[in-house]
Structures are given as C-alpha cells and as structure tokens.
Amino acid sequence: MKLGIHPVSRPVVFRDRASDATFLTRSTAPSAATIEWEDGTVYPLIDVEVSSAGHPFYTGNARVVDSAGRVERFERRYGRTASATR
C-alpha cells in the first residue's frame, strides 16, 4: 500500500435510529458527535436510518404486498376490466 493516500480507519459507533440499536465497528466515516460505549471509552457516533436491527427483512416483520389489488387498480385506471380478459 502507498503511504498517505488511504483514509484512517478507526472504531466508530453506529446507532440505528429506528430500533435504537448500537454497533461498534471500524469505519473511515467522519463524525462530530460522540458517545460513551459500554466499556467507558468515548467513540465517534454516526446515526443511520436503517440497519439490520430494524429492517423488516431481517426482523421478520415484512409487509405482505397486495399484488392482486395493484393489478385491479391498474386495470381500473387504464380501462381494462378483469372480465374482458377471460
């Protein structure tokens, strides 16, 4: 690796705003906010909107998409009826 061209990687705390979960990991992202971690050390804090702790795909709280309702709405909007296609 060339010296002086790579960003500095350091420990950073990411906080999921939706689920209020926190993760300590390494990152090069800058942050002015700080937080005291469980071990008493102060780390930079980065707030994120969605992480694996709060995302419906990972938590199992995914919504069921009503695809039949969408098709009927499309047919109503553009003038084709369900009985005309059968």
C-alpha positions as CSV (number, residue, x, y, z in Angstrom):
1,M,0.0,0.0,0.0
2,K,1.1,3.5,-0.7
3,L,1.5,5.6,2.4
4,G,-0.6,8.7,2.9
5,I,-3.3,8.1,0.3
6,H,-5.7,5.9,2.3
7,P,-8.2,7.2,4.8
8,V,-7.7,6.4,8.5
9,S,-9.9,3.6,9.8
10,R,-10.9,3.9,13.4
11,P,-13.5,2.4,15.8
12,V,-16.9,4.1,15.4
13,V,-20.3,3.5,16.9
14,F,-23.3,3.3,14.5
15,R,-26.8,3.9,16.0
16,D,-29.9,2.7,14.3
17,R,-32.5,5.5,14.8
18,A,-35.4,3.2,14.1
19,S,-34.6,0.5,16.6
20,D,-32.1,2.4,18.9
21,A,-29.6,-0.5,18.5
22,T,-25.9,0.4,18.6
23,F,-22.9,-1.3,16.8
24,L,-19.2,-0.8,17.4
25,T,-17.2,-1.3,14.3
26,R,-14.4,0.2,12.3
27,S,-15.1,3.0,9.7
28,T,-13.5,5.9,7.8
29,A,-16.7,8.0,8.0
30,P,-16.2,11.3,9.8
31,S,-18.4,12.4,12.7
32,A,-18.5,15.3,15.1
33,A,-20.9,13.6,17.6
34,T,-19.5,11.2,20.2
35,I,-20.9,8.6,22.6
36,E,-19.6,6.7,25.6
37,W,-19.5,3.0,24.9
38,E,-20.2,0.2,27.4
39,D,-16.5,-0.1,28.3
40,G,-16.3,3.6,29.2
41,T,-14.4,4.7,26.1
42,V,-15.7,7.6,24.0
43,Y,-16.2,6.9,20.3
44,P,-17.4,8.9,17.3
45,L,-21.2,8.4,16.7
46,I,-22.9,8.0,13.3
47,D,-26.7,7.8,13.2
48,V,-28.2,5.7,10.5
49,E,-31.8,5.4,9.4
50,V,-31.9,1.6,8.8
51,S,-29.7,-1.2,9.8
52,S,-30.1,-5.0,10.1
53,A,-31.5,-4.5,13.6
54,G,-34.6,-2.6,12.4
55,H,-35.0,-3.6,8.8
56,P,-38.2,-5.6,8.1
57,F,-36.3,-8.2,6.0
58,Y,-34.0,-9.1,8.9
59,T,-36.5,-8.8,11.7
60,G,-39.2,-10.9,10.0
61,N,-41.8,-8.1,10.2
62,A,-42.1,-7.7,6.4
63,R,-45.4,-6.5,5.0
64,V,-47.3,-8.6,2.5
65,V,-47.7,-6.8,-0.7
66,D,-51.2,-6.9,-2.1
67,S,-50.3,-7.6,-5.8
68,A,-53.9,-8.5,-6.7
69,G,-55.1,-5.1,-5.5
70,R,-52.4,-3.4,-7.5
71,V,-53.4,-5.3,-10.7
72,E,-57.1,-4.4,-10.2
73,R,-56.2,-0.7,-9.6
74,F,-54.1,-0.7,-12.8
75,E,-56.9,-2.2,-14.8
76,R,-59.4,0.3,-13.4
77,R,-57.1,3.2,-14.2
78,Y,-56.5,2.2,-17.8
79,G,-60.0,1.0,-18.7
80,R,-59.4,-2.7,-19.0
81,T,-61.7,-4.9,-16.9
82,A,-60.9,-8.3,-15.5
83,S,-64.0,-9.9,-17.2
84,A,-62.8,-8.7,-20.7
85,T,-59.6,-10.7,-20.5
86,R,-61.4,-14.0,-19.8
